[in-house]
Amino acid sequence: MSRLLLIIIFVFIFSGAYSRSQENTPSYGKSFVDYQKGFKRANSAFAANEANLKALFELKGLVWPARYMYLRSFKYDSQLEVWIKNTIQEEYKLLKVYKVCALSGALGPKRFEGDYQVPEGFYFIDRFNPNSSYYLSLGLNYPNASDKILSDQEHPGSGIYIHGGCATVGCIPILDDKISELYVLTAGAKSVGLDYIPVHIFPIKYNEQKSYEYLARITKDNEHLKEFTDRLEEAYDYFEKYHQIPVVMIKDNGEYVVNNSLPKVHKFVQVVKVRPKSDFVPVVRDVTVANVVTKWPEFPGGIQAFETYLKNLGQEMVPMLPEETRRLYAQVEFIIDADGTSVNFKMIQGGDEYFNKELMKRMQKMEKWQPAMSDKTPVPKKIVQTVVVGE
């Protein structure tokens, strides 16, 4: 069995977490809040938000400043939640939900410097920056112990923050007014001894069906990503049930292990849409196609009429697009026979079987063309046509 290296929730508190959290520690005799108020932006943040936050805490039956605080962020759903409780035994209460206003990269963990990925996993706030380029910012301890094993050993990346503004190359931006409020919340908690404020970053909210189905699609053919996101889901489920932070451990291969994780359940019944069968029966003729003609086939009404026909056909086919497809360029090969009939349809590029057959079925019903001519003789001629379906 793989040896467990670290218990994140506890080891981080009593080892490197404490020393890193002292990066902005005031001199002896001065509280952390007083120290932060010595910086212009942080002082403005306290002046603008402290009274309102105190009132909100009183309304929710919470002690100000926060004695216990937990943050969790959801990349796909663009949210950052703030949870608070008064004692270690109590359940966490949801205090705030901030909108994450920008996202870089894709779902999945950060694995090297310059990949523009927002990390996913289990972190904590390890520094406060009252002079941030993004107004105010809260630093995260990326790379954590797992990242140091699984990410690029020399260049895993660094400098991951929750910050103001609305631009990012791997951080969590929530706008200036929101980071101002969150900065006061976290600094207040730190001032009363909360040196460890956990921040869990998830790819999705696992109880949102749209998000859950999207993650299932992108992990379907990626076994490693699915295993990784399954571990994160276990931590999410634990908190959802108990409103307590799970103990997360790390194997010597860097994989997360959630202690006392709940049995895996499928949160949503996936409805598989069964596509109907098309009744398309192709007209197939044994014809010899002319390579060189003196006159090409002509659609009834000419080229402009054909363009209008293709546009209308594209609109008619939209309801038949495969699921999750918004735009499709279909390429169809067919023959205009010597009598002007459209025959021998073949899909060169298209959608699923139902879509392809329905498109050919409709095109086969085209009015008769003026056939191609070789001198004064009508001859069969092959045509390859693109049909644009969707937005």
Order of alpha helices (4+ residues) and beta strands (2+ residues): beta-alpha-alpha-alpha-alpha-beta-beta-beta-beta-beta-alpha-beta-beta-alpha-beta-alpha-alpha-beta-beta-alpha-beta-beta-alpha-beta-beta-beta
